[in-house]
Amino acid sequence: MRENVKFILGPILFFICIFMLPETVFETFSSRAAVGTVTWMASWWIIPPVDFAVTAFLPIAINAIVPMSDMSAVISNYASETILLLLGASILTVSWEETGLDKRIAARFLSFVGGNLRQQLVFWFLLSASLSAVLPNAVVCATITPIAVSMLRFIGEGNISTSHKGSLILLAIVYAAGVGGLATPLGGAMNLVTVDYLQQITGQEYSYFSWVYRFFPIMIVLVLSNILYLIFCCNKQDDLGGSKQYYINTYKNLPSMLKCEKISLMLFVCATLLSFIRPLYQKYIPGLKPAYIFVIAAILSFFIKKENGEPLLKWKKAEKKIIWDLIYVFAGGFAVGTLINNSGAANALGKYVASLGLTGGFLTVVIIIIITIALSNLTSNTATAAVAIPVVISIIQGVGLNPIPYIYIASIGVNLSYMFPTSIRAIPVGYGLEPQYMLKHGIRLTIMAIALMSLSAYVLLKYWPAFSTT
């Protein structure tokens, strides 16, 4: 009986959205159906009647019956560049397990940081945030998460769904990847969308240093508040089962690296490094994007030979260990985002905000933060930027104010999303993190972020003249 209730809850919510959402806001049937699809998927991810990956295919099934978008646009999400990146990274980490490299990496990281859970959370958060400041957050999350999972398996916390410690560490990584992306324009395509609008308004080339300078106070508040939240979620004495010295000794006692281990590690490091330095060769090899780099590295991993001459990886073995849930949940999140945008639901919400008669004060700041965070939870950060930034510009110019600081404020919300397994937040879910766990912490962090960012942004708007210039 309970499973039946879980099953029918999603369709019930879908029809409630279709027939009860105000037509004055969501004028078209397809826009209401898109919101209903998001609600249906969210309910099935939070109280799952089926596996998460099955829910991820709902956008295709529902769109076939209730057309909301061109189907090819929906399906393309299931074979996007990011999906290929995740597949390539997943294959590479399968080779770690086959060589024993995963245990070596785990012992090394534990010997470096120690077993205290709070120290681990700070370490993974700062590492992910720093990298995502200059790399796409999907690349950061896809490469850092399997390293952390290898460490957790090594200490017996590999079942993430039942491990509070493991779940917190994966949350630290994915949240940091989102937060860190705000630090520089290189943190993601959503920031480049913002830069493009800034250049259109000013008619001048935008200085990336200007972005770093303007957002530095915001980044301090975000990083400290997120770390403090994660730290308070665990006890001071919580650890991962051993002292720092214990893991140092464990690492020293490991046998020398085998040739196949070295090659497996080299492939992953090279793929990550080439993704990092892409601006240096982009002009000469424009097609060599991070996704394709990881696919090439994954192909090469099948040519690694063990010491006895046998192939390290064969597809029949690898396909059983690839984390398919991760790939399809990620794709499903992007697909439902496509429905939200192509159905007109996102634009409808933007028009509604524009009709509220905002005057540019504190209430305006709060609403901009709330709407952009809400949209970035439902669709991709880049799509949110593309929808939200022009709406914000039209609202602020309509009341005769300088739109530049409000564009910055909108960019804050565009980069922050904590609650649902859409976009990069699908990655830890693919490794076993329960969506209910993410939602529980995500709601708290979202409320905290709205309060802190609204206040911080308003203070900068009111008292820091530099925030109003480029």
Buried (B, 14 or more C-beta within 10 A) or exposed (E): EEEEEBBEBBBBBBEEBBEEBEEEBBEBBBBBBBBBBBBBBBBBBBBBBEEBBBBBBBBBEBBEEBEBBEEEBBBBBBEBBBBBBBBBBBBBBBBBBBBBBBBBBBBBBBBEBBBBBBBBBBBBBBBBBBBBBBBBBBBBBBBBBBBBBBBBBBBEBBEBEEBBBBBBBBBBBBBBBBBBBBBBBBBBBBBBBBBBBBEEBEEEEBEEEBBBEBBEBBBEBBBEBBBEBBBEBBEEEBBBEBEBEBBBEBBEEEEEBBEBBEBBBEBBEBBBEBBBEBEEEEEEEEEBBBBBBBBBBBEBBBEBEBEEEEBBBEEEEBEEBBBBBBBBBBBBBBBBBBBBBBBBBBBBBBBBBBEEEBEBEBEBBBBBBBBBBBBBBBBBBBBBBBBBBBBBBEBBEEEEBBBBBBBBBBBBBBBBBBBBBBBBBBBBBBBBBBBEBBBEBBEBBBEBBBEBBBBBBBBBBEEEEEBBEB
